[in-house]
Amino acid sequence: MAAAAGQIIYFTLDELEKDDLPEELKQYLMDILPQIKAGRWSYGW
């Protein structure tokens, strides 16, 4: 994914199964899903 056009988006992980997100974003999230579930980016909010 290109970081040049960075933006913050909020969604739940079950949205990965829907067609609302771009395929490139879905693939990126699936690649880092173990890190997400391990809490790597959980900042307590």
Buried (B, 14 or more C-beta within 10 A) or exposed (E): EEEEEEEEEEEEEEEBEEEEBEEEEBEEBEEEEEEEEEEEEEEEE
